[in-house]
Amino acid sequence: MAAMTDFVFQLLIIFMLISTLATESNSHMMDINLPTASIKTEITSNVVVSVTSDLKYAVNGEEIIKDQLIAKLKTVMPTTNPPTIQLAIDENAPHKVFVELVDIISVQNKDLGWKIGVQTKEPAK
């Protein structure tokens, strides 16, 4: 039984040495040319839909009525490469305002392809 254990340990040492030598030598490795990525940045201006705590709606600072929101967004949003609509909702506004805006913008107008972002901090001035 001791001879079998010695034999297994010798095999283990041989496999460890061979695997170490195989990873260190570059003769068996293939040269692979990986594709390079190019970053294409598009400068777009965001459209900001804001709601105050007393439920006053505004698009890019221009106050509107909630019922006019989609009509105003259709006039403000460019048809090619539309920017993200940023939702800036006051923290004291009811949560249902956020849900209604997401429903109006994304669900009811899904064919327009508008994207929604949420502002978590007030933008620096």
Legacy VTK file of the C-alpha trace (Angstrom):
# vtk DataFile Version 3.0
C-alpha trace
ASCII
DATASET POLYDATA
POINTS 125 float
0.000 0.000 0.000
2.894 2.366 0.725
4.283 1.808 -2.782
0.956 2.822 -4.306
0.900 6.028 -2.248
4.444 6.867 -3.361
3.466 6.239 -6.953
0.436 8.590 -6.695
2.556 11.333 -5.131
5.154 10.995 -7.909
2.436 11.300 -10.531
1.078 14.358 -8.750
4.517 15.992 -8.726
5.035 15.200 -12.424
1.653 16.706 -13.379
2.357 19.811 -11.287
5.757 20.326 -12.943
4.406 19.764 -16.450
1.470 22.126 -15.939
3.798 24.806 -14.551
6.166 24.482 -17.490
3.293 24.472 -19.977
1.884 27.761 -18.687
5.290 29.466 -18.566
6.393 28.679 -22.100
4.886 30.746 -24.905
5.657 28.213 -27.624
2.276 26.533 -27.444
0.156 29.690 -27.253
-1.661 31.227 -30.187
-1.460 34.890 -31.025
-4.945 36.325 -30.992
-5.760 39.753 -32.326
-8.686 40.979 -30.295
-10.915 43.681 -31.716
-10.542 47.155 -30.321
-13.501 49.134 -29.129
-14.165 52.645 -30.183
-16.228 54.816 -27.936
-18.710 56.935 -29.781
-20.110 59.653 -27.610
-23.108 61.585 -28.690
-23.756 64.936 -27.168
-27.419 65.291 -26.417
-29.251 67.650 -24.180
-31.610 66.181 -21.664
-35.227 67.150 -21.412
-36.158 67.678 -17.773
-39.681 67.091 -16.517
-39.942 68.499 -13.023
-42.697 68.316 -10.444
-42.759 70.464 -7.315
-44.175 69.457 -3.949
-47.390 71.377 -4.699
-47.768 69.346 -7.958
-46.760 72.009 -10.469
-45.362 70.428 -13.650
-42.639 71.941 -15.837
-40.727 70.885 -18.951
-37.233 72.409 -19.123
-38.306 75.038 -16.592
-41.449 76.071 -18.490
-44.520 75.484 -16.352
-47.302 73.440 -17.959
-50.491 71.633 -17.046
-50.184 67.878 -16.542
-52.611 67.194 -19.407
-50.311 69.083 -21.798
-47.227 67.038 -20.896
-47.137 64.681 -23.894
-47.982 67.442 -26.363
-45.161 69.591 -24.950
-42.694 66.679 -24.978
-43.531 65.936 -28.614
-42.643 69.508 -29.545
-39.462 69.597 -27.443
-38.073 66.146 -28.257
-36.117 65.814 -31.502
-37.298 63.072 -33.842
-33.802 61.694 -34.480
-31.731 60.509 -31.533
-34.134 61.646 -28.795
-32.473 62.508 -25.488
-33.375 60.924 -22.193
-36.274 62.465 -20.327
-35.002 63.251 -16.841
-37.643 63.139 -14.108
-36.929 65.639 -11.326
-39.631 65.117 -8.737
-39.625 66.879 -5.399
-39.109 64.494 -2.499
-42.279 65.785 -0.829
-44.469 64.997 -3.844
-46.618 61.863 -3.612
-45.130 58.665 -5.035
-48.050 58.276 -7.390
-46.737 61.264 -9.372
-43.641 59.277 -10.342
-45.697 56.230 -11.303
-48.086 58.352 -13.383
-45.220 60.075 -15.213
-43.511 56.783 -16.019
-46.842 55.408 -17.225
-47.552 58.442 -19.391
-44.067 58.674 -20.875
-43.018 55.070 -21.363
-46.053 52.825 -21.381
-48.560 54.946 -23.274
-45.955 56.280 -25.729
-43.797 53.178 -26.185
-43.810 53.615 -29.971
-41.840 56.879 -29.613
-38.845 55.149 -27.992
-38.305 57.719 -25.264
-35.953 56.758 -22.444
-36.479 57.813 -18.849
-33.878 58.840 -16.297
-34.432 59.831 -12.681
-32.551 62.691 -11.072
-31.526 61.814 -7.564
-29.627 65.017 -6.856
-30.256 68.584 -7.799
-28.019 69.540 -10.729
-25.107 71.847 -9.988
-25.709 75.435 -10.991
LINES 1 126
125 0 1 2 3 4 5 6 7 8 9 10 11 12 13 14 15 16 17 18 19 20 21 22 23 24 25 26 27 28 29 30 31 32 33 34 35 36 37 38 39 40 41 42 43 44 45 46 47 48 49 50 51 52 53 54 55 56 57 58 59 60 61 62 63 64 65 66 67 68 69 70 71 72 73 74 75 76 77 78 79 80 81 82 83 84 85 86 87 88 89 90 91 92 93 94 95 96 97 98 99 100 101 102 103 104 105 106 107 108 109 110 111 112 113 114 115 116 117 118 119 120 121 122 123 124
